[in-house]
């Protein structure tokens, strides 16, 4: 299959695919179950915030410490990775597995619009899944530390940084899951294969003795490197790496994975 024109991302088929897929995800039972899992740490924090003082500085330090604990170990740990993989693996694999991709391609839809629309819809759903618990903690922390509106405004940059870093890593995971899902077109098998790749990369490589700084190959470590750019109330000097370089690497890998996904689809026939 070939494409003669560039995709029109301002509307048309791209917008229809994005809106239709996003609405389907929002209404699905799967998303509701996944939301309960992602919201669990925020729910625990609401019940027992364990405040250690008052004031903006104390609040910021507590928020940063909490996010540094939860992001690499939960939201971007095994649980968060599974959530992203499960959601994104289904976007294309389900269409191919059920044969409904033929119906989509019978319409004036380019494969680039299909891949791009599905990816952005899935990423938007992930933004809701992870953004809501992040926002709840950000909104609740000023109440715990009695900082009011000032605490809310002072804490917003930290909230935005934590959310942005998480979304960047999730975009990479989602693009990888979509790539695997066009090779292994059963959603369950695609999810397992993607998680296997991530698991081996993060937990096998650190066991190889001759690799220098093997912990750098984990997503949790790179997430903390991203947070270094703004989390100044906690000591992150032990985490080496340039946040700007890390951003560029994640963006480049995400784009490359999506392009490879599109290329594989263009070489396949859907009779």
C-alpha positions in Angstrom: 0.0 0.0 0.0 1.2 3.5 -0.7 0.2 7.0 0.2 0.4 9.8 -2.3 -0.5 12.7 0.0 0.4 13.8 3.5 -2.2 13.1 6.2 -4.6 16.0 7.0 -4.5 16.1 10.8 -6.7 19.2 11.0 -9.9 17.2 10.5 -11.5 14.7 8.3 -10.7 11.0 8.7 -8.0 11.7 11.3 -10.4 13.6 13.5 -13.1 10.9 13.0 -10.8 8.1 14.0 -9.4 10.0 17.0 -12.8 11.0 18.3 -14.4 7.6 17.7 -11.6 5.7 19.3 -11.4 8.0 22.3 -15.1 7.8 22.9 -14.9 4.0 22.7 -12.1 3.9 25.2 -13.8 6.3 27.6 -17.0 4.2 27.6 -15.2 0.8 27.9 -15.2 -1.3 31.1 -11.5 -1.9 30.7 -10.8 1.8 31.2 -12.9 1.9 34.3 -11.0 -1.0 35.8 -7.6 0.5 34.8 -8.7 3.8 36.4 -9.3 2.1 39.7 -5.8 0.7 39.6 -4.1 4.0 38.7 -6.2 6.0 41.3 -5.4 3.6 44.2 -2.2 5.5 45.4 -4.1 8.8 45.3 -7.0 7.2 47.3 -4.5 6.0 50.0 -3.0 9.5 50.1 -6.4 11.1 50.7 -7.0 8.7 53.6 -3.6 9.2 55.3 -1.5 12.1 53.9 0.9 11.9 56.9 1.6 15.7 57.0 5.0 16.6 58.6 4.5 20.3 59.1 3.0 23.3 57.3 4.1 26.0 54.8 4.8 26.0 51.1 8.4 24.7 51.3 7.4 21.8 53.4 4.4 21.1 51.0 6.6 21.2 47.9 9.2 18.9 49.5 6.5 16.4 50.5 4.8 16.5 47.1 8.1 15.9 45.3 9.1 13.1 47.6 5.7 11.4 47.2 5.9 11.6 43.4 9.5 10.4 43.4 8.3 7.4 45.3 5.1 6.6 43.3 6.1 7.5 39.7 9.1 5.1 39.3 7.8 2.4 41.6 4.0 2.4 40.7 2.7 4.6 38.0 5.7 4.0 35.7 6.7 0.7 37.4 5.4 -2.7 36.4 1.8 -1.8 37.1 1.8 1.4 35.2 3.7 -0.2 32.3 1.1 -3.0 32.1 -1.7 -0.5 32.0 -0.2 1.4 29.1 0.6 -1.8 27.2 -2.8 -3.4 27.7 -4.6 -0.2 26.5 -2.4 0.5 23.5 -1.9 -3.0 22.3 -5.6 -3.3 21.6 -5.9 -0.3 19.4 -4.7 -1.8 16.1 -4.5 -5.5 17.0 -8.2 -5.7 17.6 -9.0 -4.1 14.2 -6.7 -6.6 12.4 -7.8 -9.6 14.4 -11.5 -9.0 13.9 -11.0 -8.0 10.2 -12.6 -4.6 10.8 -9.5 -2.9 9.5 -10.7 -3.8 6.0 -13.9 -1.7 6.6 -11.8 1.2 7.7 -9.5 1.0 4.7 -12.5 0.8 2.4 -13.2 4.4 3.4 -11.0 7.4 2.4 -8.7 6.7 5.3 -4.9 6.7 5.0 -2.9 4.3 7.2 -1.0 7.2 8.6 -4.2 8.8 9.7 -5.3 5.4 11.2 -2.0 5.0 13.2 -1.9 8.6 14.3 -5.5 8.9 15.3 -5.4 5.6 17.2 -2.2 6.6 19.0 -3.4 10.0 20.0 -6.7 8.6 21.2 -4.9 6.0 23.3 -2.5 8.5 24.7 -5.4 10.8 25.6 -7.1 8.0 27.5 -3.8 7.3 29.3 -3.6 11.1 30.1 -6.9 10.8 31.9 -6.0 7.6 33.7 -2.8 9.1 35.1 -3.6 12.8 35.1 -6.7 12.5 37.4 -4.8 10.9 40.4 -1.9 13.3 39.9 -4.3 16.3 39.9 -6.1 15.0 43.0 -2.8 14.8 44.9 -1.9 18.3 43.7 -5.2 19.8 44.7 -5.3 18.0 48.1 -1.7 18.7 49.2 -2.3 22.5 49.9 -5.2 21.5 52.2 -3.0 19.1 54.2 -0.2 21.7 54.6 -2.5 24.7 55.0 -1.0 26.7 52.2 -4.2 27.7 50.4 -4.2 29.2 46.9 -0.6 30.1 47.2 0.3 26.4 47.7 -1.8 25.5 44.7 -0.1 27.9 42.4 3.4 27.1 43.8 2.8 23.4 43.4 1.5 23.5 39.8 4.9 23.5 38.1 5.8 20.3 40.0 2.4 18.8 39.0 2.9 19.7 35.4 6.4 18.3 35.3 5.4 15.0 36.9 2.5 14.7 34.5 4.5 15.6 31.5 7.4 13.2 32.3 4.9 10.4 32.8 3.1 11.1 29.6 6.4 11.2 27.7 7.3 7.7 29.0 3.7 6.4 28.3 3.9 7.7 24.7 7.1 5.6 24.2 5.4 2.5 25.7 2.3 3.0 23.7 4.2 3.4 20.4 6.1 0.2 21.2 2.9 -1.7 22.1 1.3 -0.6 18.8 4.4 -1.7 16.8 4.3 -5.2 18.4 0.5 -5.4 17.9 0.8 -5.1 14.1 3.2 -8.0 14.1 1.4 -10.1 16.7 -2.2 -9.3 15.9 -3.9 -10.9 18.9 -4.3 -8.2 21.6 -3.5 -10.5 24.5 -0.4 -12.0 22.9 0.7 -8.6 21.7 0.4 -7.3 25.3 2.4 -10.2 26.7 5.1 -9.9 24.0 5.5 -6.1 24.6 5.7 -6.5 28.4 8.2 -9.3 27.8 10.4 -6.9 25.8 10.2 -4.2 28.4 10.7 -6.7 31.3 13.8 -8.2 29.7 15.3 -4.8 28.9 14.8 -3.4 32.3 15.5 -6.4 34.5 17.9 -8.6 32.4 20.4 -5.9 31.3 21.0 -4.6 34.9 22.2 -8.2 35.7 24.9 -8.1 33.1 28.1 -7.3 35.1 30.2 -5.6 32.3 27.5 -3.0 31.3 28.3 0.3 32.9 25.5 1.9 34.9 22.9 -0.7 34.0 20.2 1.0 36.1 20.1 3.8 33.4 18.2 1.3 31.2 15.1 1.3 33.4 12.2 3.6 32.7 11.8 4.5 36.3 15.4 5.8 36.4 14.9 7.9 33.3 11.6 9.2 34.7 13.5 10.5 37.7 16.1 12.1 35.4 13.3 14.0 33.7 12.0 15.2 37.1 15.5 16.5 37.9 14.8 19.6 35.8 12.3 20.9 38.4 12.3 18.9 41.6 14.7 21.1 43.6 13.4 20.4 47.1 14.9 16.9 47.1 18.4 15.6 46.5 18.6 14.0 43.1 22.4 14.3 42.5 22.8 10.6 42.5 20.8 10.4 39.3 23.0 11.2 36.4 21.7 12.3 33.0 20.6 15.3 31.1 16.8 15.9 31.2 16.8 17.6 27.8 18.7 14.7 26.2 16.3 12.2 27.8 13.3 14.1 26.4 14.8 14.1 22.9 15.5 10.4 23.1 12.0 9.5 24.2 10.5 11.7 21.5 12.7 10.3 18.8 12.1 6.7 19.8 8.3 7.3 19.9 8.3 8.8 16.4 10.5 6.0 15.0 8.3 3.3 16.5 5.2 4.9 15.0 6.9 5.2 11.6 7.9 1.6 11.7 4.3 0.6 12.7 3.0 2.6 9.7 5.6 1.0 7.4 4.7 -2.5 8.4 1.0 -1.8 7.8 1.7 -0.4 4.4 3.5 -3.6 3.4 0.6 -5.9 4.5 -2.4 -6.9 2.5 -5.9 -7.0 4.0 -8.0 -8.9 1.5 
